[in-house]
Amino acid sequence: MTTPCRAPEATSSGRLRLADVDVSIGRTVIVHGADLEARPGEVTVLVGPNGSGKSTLLRSIFRACRAEGVMTLDDLDLTRLGRRDLARRLTALTQEQMPAAGPTVREVVGLGRMVHLGDFSRPGARDREIVEESMRATEVDHLADRDCASLSGGERQRTHVARALAQRTGVVVMDEPTNHLDIHHQVRLLELLRASAEDGHTVLVALHDLTLAAVWADHVVMMRAGRVLRHGPPREVLTPEHVRDCFGVNTTWVHVAGRDRLVVV
Ligand SMILES: Nc1ncnc2c1ncn2[C@@H]1O[C@H](COP(=O)(O)OP(=O)(O)OP(=O)(O)O)[C@@H](O)[C@H]1O
């Protein structure tokens, strides 16, 4: 169906751990006492209803929100890492990153390399190669010279994913990366993230689609109303009872084409 794809090689990964983390926006505590762990070699998927605090929790990891509690990457305190150091270790794909008119696709993807360059250095041949590889991986290479403002929603999202891939960090945190993507590109992106995990990287991603989460996650973290309700393997977290309690829909697991799948009934 899809051609095999591979995330470009990355810097060393690490175990991302949050313990008893509160996240606030202004004076309001949005996330309460969250525990979460994302391990190298695994795809960890964060699920929860709208407004449950997924984006806020992910944003706290790259310090876009004020957080209290323990946040570590291996033995490093995330809150004490400098911004550039953090960006060299961890890629963040948020929901808000929409390019303004002006830059081309290649230029936006090239931003992923900036964190690795010194203050006065320019991108080298290897940087340019990585940019081209990243565009090919998300199938935006044919759009390389297009102004980002002229892209469709899905093309723009793939451009941002390519930018994130070009950053080549060992830890990748993505908030709803499948937004705007058609089913081919959703599957391709999840294949890419799976390949990245199999290469030993740490992948933490928020997804709305529970059926995709059930198939692609090694580990699921379920949130509701600003709290982590449970975490574990998909079959243990996404049980029909838990999904009904959290989302108010009826689901069941079926075995189709050699895999366990969660379907809405
Ligand atoms: N700037 C803000 N000021 C006040 N409340 C906010 C702010 N940003 C987010 N919130 C609230 O925090 C809660 C969690 O929002 P968040 O975006 O983290 O949820 P989410 O699980 O990612 O939702 P969705 O699935 O809809 O993307 C929501 O109730 C939201 O309204």
The ligand as a MOL file (V3000), in Angstrom:
LIG
                    3D

  0  0  0     0  0            999 V3000
M  V30 BEGIN CTAB
M  V30 COUNTS 31 33 0 0 0
M  V30 BEGIN ATOM
M  V30 1 N -5.2760 30.2030 27.3960 0
M  V30 2 C -6.2010 29.5190 28.0660 0
M  V30 3 N -6.9100 30.0900 29.0600 0
M  V30 4 C -7.8500 29.4030 29.7470 0
M  V30 5 N -8.1290 28.1090 29.5200 0
M  V30 6 C -7.4570 27.4960 28.5560 0
M  V30 7 C -6.4510 28.1580 27.7770 0
M  V30 8 N -5.9540 27.2710 26.8940 0
M  V30 9 C -6.6130 26.1180 27.0970 0
M  V30 10 N -7.5270 26.2570 28.0990 0
M  V30 11 C -8.4460 25.2310 28.5990 0
M  V30 12 O -7.6890 24.1540 29.0760 0
M  V30 13 C -8.4130 22.9450 28.8640 0
M  V30 14 C -7.4940 21.9420 28.2080 0
M  V30 15 O -7.2050 22.3780 26.8940 0
M  V30 16 P -6.2710 21.5360 25.9340 0
M  V30 17 O -6.1340 22.3100 24.6810 0
M  V30 18 O -5.0590 21.1560 26.6550 0
M  V30 19 O -7.1690 20.2440 25.7070 0
M  V30 20 P -7.0070 19.0720 24.6430 0
M  V30 21 O -7.2250 17.8010 25.3680 0
M  V30 22 O -5.7400 19.2180 23.8840 0
M  V30 23 O -8.2420 19.3850 23.7190 0
M  V30 24 P -8.5340 19.0950 22.1500 0
M  V30 25 O -8.7220 17.6250 22.0250 0
M  V30 26 O -9.8140 19.8430 21.9360 0
M  V30 27 O -7.3830 19.6220 21.3480 0
M  V30 28 C -9.6360 23.3020 28.0390 0
M  V30 29 O -10.7620 23.3590 28.8830 0
M  V30 30 C -9.3070 24.6580 27.4890 0
M  V30 31 O -10.4700 25.4300 27.3040 0
M  V30 END ATOM
M  V30 BEGIN BOND
M  V30 1 1 1 2
M  V30 2 1 2 3
M  V30 3 2 2 7
M  V30 4 2 3 4
M  V30 5 1 4 5
M  V30 6 2 5 6
M  V30 7 1 6 7
M  V30 8 1 6 10
M  V30 9 1 7 8
M  V30 10 2 8 9
M  V30 11 1 9 10
M  V30 12 1 10 11
M  V30 13 1 11 12
M  V30 14 1 11 30
M  V30 15 1 12 13
M  V30 16 1 13 14
M  V30 17 1 13 28
M  V30 18 1 14 15
M  V30 19 1 15 16
M  V30 20 2 16 17
M  V30 21 1 16 18
M  V30 22 1 16 19
M  V30 23 1 19 20
M  V30 24 2 20 21
M  V30 25 1 20 22
M  V30 26 1 20 23
M  V30 27 1 23 24
M  V30 28 2 24 25
M  V30 29 1 24 26
M  V30 30 1 24 27
M  V30 31 1 28 29
M  V30 32 1 28 30
M  V30 33 1 30 31
M  V30 END BOND
M  V30 END CTAB
M  END
